[in-house]
Amino acid sequence: MTRLRNYFLTGLVIAGPIGITLYLTWSLIQWIDGWVKPFLPLRYNPDTYLPFPVPGFGLIVAFFALTIVGFLTANIAGRTLVSYGESLLGRMPLVRNLYGGLKQIFETVLAERSNTFKKAALVEYPRKGLWAIVFIATDTKGEVSHKLAPSADTISVFLPTTPNPTSGFLLFVPKEDVIELDMSVEEAAKLVISAGLVNPEYPKKLPVKKPGKKSEQPPPVLEPVE
């Protein structure tokens, strides 16, 4: 019975993440297809000609549509049109706040120039002697930086909660109180989600050197002993 239990748990560890990943991927594809396919003309929809639905076709169409939108807005005419649309949204009392916040979030997360969450670190939280994993966002800017400048040079960090790392707290911590970690952000996220059960390997293995000609070093010089 002990062996059967161990075999079952081993199979669960292997099949569980695979099954959940496939389920979430399939759900995302179906969700995008459900949004995109109703807008496609019947002549361009493969479901019209085939006796079975084609999963993922809406995802492909959405990918190419977003790419074309990005290409069109990269020129002067496209930027002018986008600026005109943003000016109209800026005149709407409720919509402008929602649009401005969402645009800033997308630009921060998706921009290639952004250094968001590139490093994981440790800070003492919620009191001295207790340590928590945080993700380094950026140097503190704006009014917060101006108000805190006389006392300390701070950085903005995100403190995730366990086991849901998408929620958490924004902290402004002095740089000297932050201990950067060698582990990646993904490894730190796994550590937070698993509540400390999944730890990255440490120390990390050094890359294996390929066999080749050894560099010849001069023999050590022995000094006479008096």
C-alpha positions in Angstrom: 0.0 0.0 0.0 2.9 2.4 0.7 4.3 1.8 -2.8 0.9 2.3 -4.4 0.5 5.6 -2.5 4.0 6.7 -3.6 3.2 5.8 -7.2 -0.1 7.7 -7.1 1.5 10.8 -5.6 4.3 10.7 -8.1 1.8 10.4 -11.0 -0.2 13.3 -9.5 2.9 15.5 -9.3 3.7 14.8 -12.9 0.2 14.9 -14.4 -1.2 17.7 -12.3 0.8 20.6 -13.6 0.5 19.3 -17.2 -3.2 18.9 -16.9 -3.8 22.3 -15.4 -1.6 24.0 -17.9 -3.4 22.3 -20.8 -6.8 23.2 -19.3 -5.9 26.9 -18.8 -4.4 27.1 -22.3 -7.4 25.5 -23.9 -9.7 27.8 -21.9 -7.8 30.9 -23.1 -8.0 29.7 -26.7 -11.7 29.1 -26.5 -12.2 32.5 -24.8 -10.4 34.4 -27.6 -12.2 32.4 -30.3 -15.5 33.2 -28.7 -14.7 36.9 -28.9 -13.1 37.0 -32.4 -15.1 34.5 -34.5 -18.5 36.3 -34.3 -16.9 39.3 -36.0 -15.5 37.3 -38.9 -17.4 37.2 -42.2 -18.9 33.7 -42.9 -16.8 33.3 -46.0 -13.6 33.7 -44.0 -14.6 31.5 -41.1 -13.5 27.9 -41.5 -16.3 26.7 -39.3 -18.7 27.5 -42.1 -17.2 24.9 -44.4 -16.0 22.3 -42.0 -18.2 20.0 -40.0 -16.2 20.7 -36.8 -14.9 24.0 -35.3 -11.3 24.9 -35.7 -9.8 25.8 -32.3 -7.2 28.6 -32.3 -8.3 30.2 -35.5 -9.6 33.3 -33.6 -6.3 33.5 -31.7 -4.4 33.6 -35.0 -6.7 36.3 -36.4 -6.3 38.3 -33.2 -2.5 38.0 -33.4 -2.4 39.3 -37.0 -5.0 42.0 -36.3 -3.0 43.4 -33.4 0.2 43.2 -35.4 -1.4 45.2 -38.2 -2.8 47.8 -35.7 0.8 48.2 -34.4 2.2 48.6 -37.9 -0.4 51.2 -38.9 0.0 53.3 -35.7 3.8 53.3 -36.1 3.7 56.0 -38.9 2.7 59.6 -38.6 -0.8 59.2 -39.8 -1.5 56.4 -37.3 0.0 58.3 -34.4 -2.1 61.4 -35.4 -5.2 59.3 -35.4 -4.4 57.7 -32.0 -3.7 61.1 -30.5 -7.0 62.4 -31.8 -8.8 59.4 -30.2 -7.0 59.9 -26.9 -7.9 63.5 -26.9 -11.6 62.5 -27.2 -11.3 60.0 -24.4 -9.5 62.7 -22.3 -12.7 64.8 -22.4 -14.9 62.0 -20.8 -14.9 62.3 -17.0 -15.0 58.6 -16.0 -13.5 57.0 -19.1 -10.3 59.1 -19.1 -9.3 57.9 -15.7 -9.9 54.3 -16.6 -8.1 54.6 -19.9 -5.2 56.5 -18.5 -4.6 53.9 -15.7 -4.9 50.9 -18.0 -2.6 52.5 -20.6 0.1 53.2 -18.0 -0.1 49.6 -16.7 0.2 48.1 -20.2 3.1 50.4 -21.2 4.9 49.6 -17.9 4.4 45.8 -18.2 4.8 45.3 -22.0 7.3 47.9 -23.0 10.7 46.5 -24.0 12.5 49.3 -22.3 10.9 48.6 -19.0 12.9 47.0 -16.2 9.9 45.9 -14.3 10.4 43.0 -12.0 13.8 42.0 -13.2 15.2 41.2 -9.8 14.0 39.4 -6.7 15.2 40.6 -3.3 14.7 40.4 0.5 13.4 43.1 2.9 12.6 43.1 6.5 8.8 43.0 6.7 6.5 43.3 8.6 9.1 44.0 11.4 12.8 43.7 12.2 14.0 40.1 12.1 11.3 38.9 9.7 12.2 38.7 6.0 9.9 38.7 3.0 10.6 38.2 -0.8 9.9 41.2 -2.9 10.2 42.1 -6.6 12.2 45.2 -7.5 10.2 47.5 -9.7 12.1 50.7 -10.2 13.7 53.7 -8.5 11.2 55.7 -6.6 10.1 58.7 -8.7 7.8 61.7 -8.6 6.4 63.3 -5.4 7.2 60.2 -3.3 10.8 60.4 -4.2 10.9 64.1 -3.6 9.4 63.8 -0.1 11.6 60.9 0.9 14.9 62.2 -0.6 16.1 64.1 2.5 15.9 60.9 4.6 16.9 58.1 2.3 17.4 57.0 -1.3 14.5 54.6 -1.9 13.4 52.1 -4.5 9.9 50.8 -5.3 9.3 47.1 -4.6 6.3 44.9 -4.9 5.6 42.5 -1.9 3.5 39.6 -3.2 1.1 37.5 -1.0 1.1 33.8 -0.7 -0.2 31.8 -2.5 -1.5 34.4 -4.9 1.4 36.6 -6.1 -0.8 38.9 -8.2 -1.9 40.7 -5.1 0.4 42.4 -2.6 1.7 45.7 -1.3 3.7 48.5 -2.9 6.6 49.4 -0.6 9.2 52.2 -0.8 12.3 50.9 0.8 15.8 52.4 1.3 18.3 50.8 -1.1 20.6 49.8 1.7 17.8 47.7 3.3 17.3 45.6 0.2 19.2 42.4 -0.3 19.2 41.3 -4.0 18.9 37.6 -4.7 20.6 35.5 -7.4 17.4 33.6 -8.1 15.3 34.7 -11.1 11.9 36.3 -10.7 10.2 33.1 -11.9 12.0 31.1 -9.2 11.1 33.6 -6.6 7.4 33.5 -7.7 7.5 29.7 -7.4 8.8 30.0 -3.9 6.0 32.4 -3.0 3.3 30.4 -4.6 4.4 27.1 -3.0 4.7 28.8 0.4 8.3 27.9 0.6 7.9 24.2 -0.5 9.6 24.7 -3.9 13.1 26.1 -3.5 15.4 26.9 -6.4 18.7 25.0 -6.4 21.5 26.8 -4.5 24.3 27.2 -5.1 23.7 27.1 -8.8 25.7 24.6 -10.9 28.5 26.1 -12.8 28.4 25.5 -16.6 30.3 22.4 -17.7 33.4 23.3 -19.7 33.8 21.6 -23.0 36.8 19.4 -23.3 39.6 21.1 -25.1 43.3 21.8 -25.0 44.4 22.8 -21.6 46.1 26.1 -21.2 49.7 25.5 -20.4 50.8 27.4 -17.2 54.4 28.0 -16.2 55.6 25.8 -13.3 55.8 27.4 -9.9 59.1 28.9 -9.0 60.5 27.3 -5.8 62.4 29.7 -3.6 65.3 28.2 -1.6 64.6 27.9 2.1 67.3 29.4 4.3 
